[in-house]
Amino acid sequence: MAWDLARDFAVTAVDVSESNLQWLAQRNVATVKADVSDAGELARVVREASWVVNAVPGFLGYRVLSELVALGKNVVDISFMPEDPRALDGEAKAKGLLVAVDCGVAPGLSHLVLGYWYAQAANLERFTCYVGGLPKERVLPWEYKAPFSPVDVLEEYTRPARLRRNGAVVTLPAMAEPELVYIPEVGTLEAFLTDGMRTALETIPIPHMEEKTLRYPGYREKILLLKTSGLLDGEPVEVSGVKVSPLSVTAKALARAWQFAENEADLTVMVLKAEGFFAGERQERSLFLYDNFDPATGLSSMARSTGFTATAVLRALVAGYHRAPGVLVPEVLGQNADLTRFVVSSLRERGLAIRAEDL
């Protein structure tokens, strides 16, 4: 994101880890080592910024976002926080701030397209999102690598999945309702429910709505074994006189097992499907996104698909595609057809393969 935005803006990248900043520093992007979980440090490093991209892990997301709003900053957020960021809407409006949240690939692009279809349809009835980021090479035992924080990945498997069925919001265990899905570019994958619909459950009143995460077949059973063994529990237990949560230990161990090697290829795939009445007749809509690791830049497909969506939203807001202040959720932003088309066009310009009948 910092690398992409530096093409058009003066950008400073901030991270607690010096090694994380080296790639950008080598590409003439200004860097600052700081711990933004410290409110004073955060205020110091964003003092001169007109816009801030909040990309901290989800457990820090809401706290950092609320502090940025208090500091009077426009924000694009991809932290995937468990809290509802709309609690900050009143303060953002009072300060005239644009605070766009959930601006990754899913949630993010998925919800923009949902909002676009909702606005285009006379009556949208069903929406399903299948999405996953995977290593191209399947290596046992996990056949998976984490392109972002392992803690956030594991939280997706423990946070109950909220979806809409027959007009009512239903909560089911994460990873429920597995199914096999064939995708020509990848092969047969396994899909299971995750809590990805988020604010759309309240902002888009359609009868059926759900998100399913895609993994190689067999992965789900391994995660369920961790869950049933208590290794994903967040409640601390005492070990040799020290209290520690099993989840934190598991995440630390898997961070090594799930780490991508340098220049290891990954892929990102997303399939969106909708059904409803368009132009007076019942129709289906679909969008297919596929992206690979880019050897020319060393950027993973997940970094590209997630990061370039966020930067496209920021550029759209700076360009004035949306002007009303407040906390902006993507499924509402997506109802602006010009903004959605701008984001999709920006992703295609950066080499992501996106097929859609009407975008």
Solvent accessible surface area in square Angstrom, and as a share of the most:
residue,aa,sasa,rsa
1,M,63,0.28
2,A,19,0.15
3,W,71,0.25
4,D,0,0.00
5,L,12,0.06
6,A,41,0.32
7,R,144,0.53
8,D,92,0.48
9,F,76,0.32
10,A,113,0.87
11,V,32,0.18
12,T,71,0.42
13,A,13,0.10
14,V,49,0.28
15,D,42,0.22
16,V,90,0.52
17,S,32,0.20
18,E,94,0.42
19,S,74,0.48
20,N,93,0.48
21,L,5,0.03
22,Q,95,0.42
23,W,73,0.26
24,L,24,0.12
25,A,54,0.42
26,Q,133,0.59
27,R,94,0.34
28,N,149,0.77
29,V,10,0.06
30,A,58,0.45
31,T,43,0.25
32,V,49,0.28
33,K,119,0.51
34,A,7,0.05
35,D,64,0.33
36,V,27,0.15
37,S,32,0.20
38,D,70,0.36
39,A,56,0.43
40,G,50,0.48
41,E,51,0.23
42,L,4,0.02
43,A,29,0.23
44,R,108,0.40
45,V,30,0.17
46,V,11,0.06
47,R,149,0.54
48,E,158,0.71
49,A,35,0.27
50,S,85,0.55
51,W,55,0.19
52,V,20,0.11
53,V,41,0.24
54,N,3,0.02
55,A,54,0.42
56,V,24,0.14
57,P,47,0.30
58,G,0,0.00
59,F,121,0.50
60,L,25,0.12
61,G,0,0.00
62,Y,53,0.20
63,R,110,0.40
64,V,3,0.02
65,L,0,0.00
66,S,29,0.19
67,E,38,0.17
68,L,1,0.00
69,V,0,0.00
70,A,61,0.47
71,L,74,0.37
72,G,35,0.33
73,K,25,0.11
74,N,35,0.18
75,V,0,0.00
76,V,0,0.00
77,D,1,0.01
78,I,36,0.18
79,S,3,0.02
80,F,36,0.15
81,M,3,0.01
82,P,69,0.43
83,E,77,0.34
84,D,61,0.32
85,P,3,0.02
86,R,64,0.23
87,A,79,0.62
88,L,15,0.07
89,D,34,0.18
90,G,52,0.50
91,E,64,0.29
92,A,0,0.00
93,K,110,0.47
94,A,91,0.70
95,K,91,0.39
96,G,48,0.46
97,L,11,0.05
98,L,22,0.11
99,V,0,0.00
100,A,0,0.00
101,V,1,0.00
102,D,8,0.04
103,C,1,0.01
104,G,7,0.07
105,V,7,0.04
106,A,25,0.20
107,P,9,0.06
108,G,0,0.00
109,L,0,0.00
110,S,1,0.00
111,H,3,0.01
112,L,1,0.00
113,V,0,0.00
114,L,0,0.00
115,G,0,0.00
116,Y,4,0.02
117,W,0,0.00
118,Y,66,0.25
119,A,52,0.41
120,Q,83,0.37
121,A,15,0.12
122,A,90,0.70
123,N,75,0.39
124,L,5,0.03
125,E,40,0.18
126,R,101,0.37
127,F,1,0.00
128,T,17,0.10
129,C,2,0.01
130,Y,25,0.10
131,V,14,0.08
132,G,4,0.04
133,G,6,0.06
134,L,1,0.00
135,P,2,0.01
136,K,93,0.39
137,E,118,0.53
138,R,116,0.42
139,V,80,0.46
140,L,133,0.66
141,P,88,0.55
142,W,41,0.15
143,E,20,0.09
144,Y,5,0.02
145,K,35,0.15
146,A,14,0.11
147,P,36,0.23
148,F,85,0.36
149,S,31,0.20
150,P,27,0.17
151,V,43,0.24
152,D,14,0.07
153,V,1,0.00
154,L,0,0.00
155,E,33,0.15
156,E,29,0.13
157,Y,0,0.00
158,T,51,0.30
159,R,38,0.14
160,P,71,0.45
161,A,0,0.00
162,R,89,0.32
163,L,2,0.01
164,R,27,0.10
165,R,72,0.26
166,N,126,0.64
167,G,42,0.40
168,A,56,0.43
169,V,78,0.45
170,V,49,0.28
171,T,80,0.47
172,L,45,0.23
173,P,91,0.57
174,A,5,0.04
175,M,1,0.00
176,A,20,0.16
177,E,72,0.32
178,P,60,0.38
179,E,64,0.29
180,L,118,0.59
181,V,25,0.14
182,Y,148,0.56
183,I,5,0.02
184,P,101,0.63
185,E,76,0.34
186,V,35,0.20
187,G,20,0.19
188,T,60,0.35
189,L,1,0.00
190,E,16,0.07
191,A,0,0.00
192,F,0,0.00
193,L,1,0.00
194,T,3,0.02
195,D,6,0.03
196,G,1,0.01
197,M,1,0.00
198,R,16,0.06
199,T,11,0.06
200,A,0,0.00
201,L,6,0.03
202,E,127,0.57
203,T,39,0.23
204,I,0,0.00
205,P,96,0.60
206,I,4,0.02
207,P,48,0.30
208,H,34,0.15
209,M,2,0.01
210,E,27,0.12
211,E,10,0.05
212,K,10,0.04
213,T,6,0.04
214,L,0,0.00
215,R,12,0.04
216,Y,10,0.04
217,P,43,0.27
218,G,31,0.29
219,Y,1,0.01
220,R,38,0.14
221,E,91,0.41
222,K,60,0.25
223,I,0,0.00
224,L,49,0.24
225,L,120,0.60
226,L,25,0.13
227,K,54,0.23
228,T,115,0.67
229,S,67,0.43
230,G,20,0.20
231,L,81,0.40
232,L,8,0.04
233,D,73,0.38
234,G,49,0.47
235,E,132,0.59
236,P,70,0.44
237,V,73,0.42
238,E,116,0.52
239,V,84,0.48
240,S,111,0.72
241,G,61,0.58
242,V,98,0.56
243,K,150,0.63
244,V,48,0.28
245,S,19,0.13
246,P,22,0.14
247,L,26,0.13
248,S,52,0.34
249,V,80,0.46
250,T,14,0.08
251,A,4,0.03
252,K,141,0.60
253,A,45,0.35
254,L,12,0.06
255,A,37,0.29
256,R,169,0.62
257,A,51,0.39
258,W,1,0.00
259,Q,126,0.56
260,F,44,0.18
261,A,65,0.50
262,E,158,0.71
263,N,100,0.51
264,E,39,0.18
265,A,37,0.28
266,D,2,0.01
267,L,6,0.03
268,T,0,0.00
269,V,0,0.00
270,M,0,0.00
271,V,20,0.11
272,L,0,0.00
273,K,106,0.45
274,A,1,0.01
275,E,48,0.22
276,G,0,0.00
277,F,74,0.31
278,F,4,0.02
279,A,101,0.79
280,G,74,0.71
281,E,100,0.45
282,R,130,0.47
283,Q,45,0.20
284,E,131,0.59
285,R,45,0.16
286,S,42,0.27
287,L,1,0.01
288,F,23,0.09
289,L,0,0.00
290,Y,28,0.11
291,D,7,0.04
292,N,56,0.29
293,F,26,0.11
294,D,32,0.16
295,P,109,0.69
296,A,96,0.74
297,T,34,0.20
298,G,34,0.32
299,L,29,0.14
300,S,29,0.19
301,S,0,0.00
302,M,20,0.09
303,A,51,0.39
304,R,20,0.07
305,S,0,0.00
306,T,28,0.16
307,G,3,0.03
308,F,7,0.03
309,T,0,0.00
310,A,0,0.00
311,T,1,0.01
312,A,2,0.01
313,V,2,0.01
314,L,6,0.03
315,R,30,0.11
316,A,0,0.00
317,L,7,0.03
318,V,69,0.40
319,A,68,0.53
320,G,17,0.16
321,Y,77,0.29
322,H,41,0.18
323,R,190,0.69
324,A,59,0.46
325,P,49,0.31
326,G,1,0.01
327,V,14,0.08
328,L,16,0.08
329,V,7,0.04
330,P,2,0.01
331,E,0,0.00
332,V,70,0.40
333,L,3,0.01
334,G,0,0.00
335,Q,68,0.30
336,N,50,0.26
337,A,24,0.18
338,D,85,0.44
339,L,0,0.00
340,T,0,0.00
341,R,108,0.39
342,F,54,0.23
343,V,0,0.00
344,V,1,0.01
345,S,50,0.33
346,S,9,0.06
347,L,0,0.00
348,R,91,0.33
349,E,131,0.59
350,R,36,0.13
351,G,54,0.52
352,L,5,0.03
353,A,48,0.37
354,I,14,0.07
355,R,136,0.50
356,A,22,0.17
357,E,123,0.55
358,D,43,0.23
359,L,33,0.16
